[in-house]
Amino acid sequence: MKFKKVYDLTQPFYHNCPGWPDFAPPKVERMLYIPKDICNVETMEFNTHTATHIDAPYHFLPDGKTLDQIPVERFIGEGIVLDLRFKKENEFITVEDLEKVGSKIKKGDIVMLATGFGKARGFNHKYLKNFPAINGKAAQWLVDRQINILGVDTLGVETYGFPEGPLVHRTLLGAEILILEELFLEPLFSAATQRFTFICLPILLKDAGGCLARVVAVEE
C-alpha cells in the first residue's frame, strides 16, 4: 500500500504537560543519563488519561470492557474529520452542528471533531476549562449512526465540571463507542479530503479504562 501522506494527530507527552485540572501533572525524570551512565533512561509518573489518550467502556462503566479486552482491529479504520472550528468557548456541540457538518458519516466510522482548540494546548482557561463539548443529545446522535470511535481535539468530550454528569461518556461508552481525547487535528485541513484511514493504537495496558495512544491519519 502506498501512502500519499501520514499525519501525526498526537499531542506530545512530557514533564508537567497540561491535563485535566483536577489531576496532578505528569512527572518525567532522568534515571540514567550519558555520560554519567551507559545509556539514557527515563522514569514516568502519570495518570492514564494524560495527553492524547483513548477511553474504554470501563472508564465510566463498572462492567464495561477494559482496554485490553478491545480487539486491536477496533483501533484502525476509515473515518472522517468534521470541521467545527466555528464553535466558541463554553459552547456545546449540538445535534444541529453535527447535522450541518456530518452528513457524510458512515456506519463504523472513526469520527474526529475538529474545534481548533488543540492549538491552544497549555495552562490557560481556554484549553483547560472553556473548551466546546458535546451535549447528551449530540452523543446520542452519534450513537444512532453506529460509529466506531469518536475523537476530539479538546481536553475532553464533556464540559469541565460535568454539568450534565458523565452523560456523554456513559452514552458513548455504553454503546461501546471508544473515545479519543486531546488530539491535534489541524494537520488534516491541509489535505484534499475529509476521509482518512485512522490508526489509534493505545498501550496494551491490562485492566484499565484508558491509556496513552499514538494517533495518525493516513491519506492513501
DASUL-V433712 format. One record per backbone hydrogen bond with DSSP energy under -1.0 kcal/mol. NH is the residue of the N-H (numbers start at 0). CO is the residue of the C=O. If there is no record, write none. Layout:
nh:NH co:CO
nh:NH co:CO
This chain:
nh:3 co:218
nh:4 co:218
nh:6 co:216
nh:8 co:214
nh:15 co:25
nh:16 co:13
nh:22 co:19
nh:26 co:44
nh:28 co:42
nh:30 co:40
nh:31 co:40
nh:36 co:32
nh:40 co:31
nh:42 co:28
nh:44 co:26
nh:52 co:180
nh:53 co:210
nh:54 co:178
nh:55 co:208
nh:57 co:64
nh:58 co:55
nh:59 co:56
nh:60 co:56
nh:63 co:60
nh:66 co:207
nh:68 co:65
nh:69 co:66
nh:73 co:70
nh:74 co:71
nh:75 co:72
nh:76 co:197
nh:78 co:195
nh:79 co:109
nh:80 co:193
nh:81 co:111
nh:83 co:113
nh:86 co:83
nh:89 co:129
nh:90 co:87
nh:92 co:132
nh:97 co:93
nh:98 co:94
nh:99 co:95
nh:100 co:96
nh:101 co:97
nh:104 co:101
nh:107 co:145
nh:108 co:105
nh:109 co:77
nh:110 co:148
nh:111 co:79
nh:112 co:150
nh:113 co:81
nh:118 co:115
nh:119 co:116
nh:120 co:117
nh:123 co:121
nh:127 co:123
nh:128 co:124
nh:129 co:124
nh:132 co:90
nh:133 co:156
nh:134 co:92
nh:138 co:134
nh:139 co:135
nh:140 co:136
nh:141 co:137
nh:142 co:138
nh:143 co:139
nh:145 co:142
nh:146 co:141
nh:147 co:108
nh:148 co:108
nh:149 co:177
nh:150 co:110
nh:151 co:179
nh:152 co:112
nh:161 co:158
nh:164 co:161
nh:166 co:164
nh:169 co:165
nh:170 co:166
nh:171 co:167
nh:172 co:168
nh:173 co:169
nh:175 co:172
nh:176 co:171
nh:177 co:147
nh:178 co:54
nh:179 co:149
nh:180 co:52
nh:181 co:153
nh:182 co:151
nh:183 co:8
nh:187 co:184
nh:188 co:185
nh:189 co:186
nh:190 co:187
nh:195 co:78
nh:196 co:217
nh:197 co:76
nh:198 co:215
nh:199 co:74
nh:200 co:213
nh:202 co:211
nh:204 co:202
nh:210 co:53
nh:212 co:51
nh:213 co:200
nh:215 co:198
nh:216 co:6
nh:217 co:196
nh:218 co:4
